[in-house]
Amino acid sequence: MQSIIDKTAEHVKLLMSGEGSGHDWWHVYRVWQNAKRIATTEIADSDIVELAALLHDISDHKFNGGDLTAGSRIARAWLEELGLAEESIKQVCYIIEHVSYKGAQVETPMNTIEGRIVQDADRLDAIGAIGIARCFAYGGFKQREIYNPDIPPMLHADFETYRNSAGPSLNHFYEKLVLLKDRMLTDTGRQLAEERHSFMIQYLDQFFNEWGTKSSTI
Ligand code: NI
C-alpha cells in the first residue's frame, strides 16, 4: 500500500505543481499532512485517508467547468491502474465526491470517519493565515475585487448560487471561512481550527481598522 501512496503523491505533485490560485500541490500536501495528524487520533483506515487527501482536488469543479464527478472519475482511473481493491477505490471516490463546501446554508454530510478526517483537513487549510492567503490568491485568479463595501456577503442557500457568486474576496470570509470552525467533524479538527479562526477574526478587525470603519458593517 505504501507504494500506491508514494506513486499517488508523486503523480499529484507533477500534475498540480506551480498552480497559482491556492489549489496547488502544496495545498494538497498540507491537507495530506493535516489528515495524517487527525487520523492518529481517530479509529480510521489511514491508507484511505491518505489517498483521498492526495486526490481530493485532482479535478475541482471550480476549474473544470463545473463538472462535479470528474474528480472521482480521474481518481478511479488512476487507482485502478495501480491495482487498488475496488472496495478501497469506492471509499476514496465517495470522499472526493463529498468533500467540497457548497454554501453557507448547504449541509455537506460525510458518512465515513475517513471522509470526516479529510474534510476537516481540507477546511483547516481554508482558514487561518494560510486560508487568508489562499482566499486572496483565488480572488485574484478570478479577477475579483479585494473588498467592496457596496457589495454585502451572501449566505448562499444552495450550491448553484454559491458557485456562481463572484463577490469580492473579503465576502468569502463571511460566506465560508469564519463558518468553518463550527462545522468541523472531528475533535482534533475542532481543536486545530480554534487558533486559526481567532487569527482570522483578528485579521478582519485590523482590515476594517485600516479601511476606516470601526468594525465590519457586515
Ligand atoms: Ni482542497
Residues whose N, C-alpha, C, O or C-beta is under 5 A from the ligand:
A	BS01	NI	D57 D122
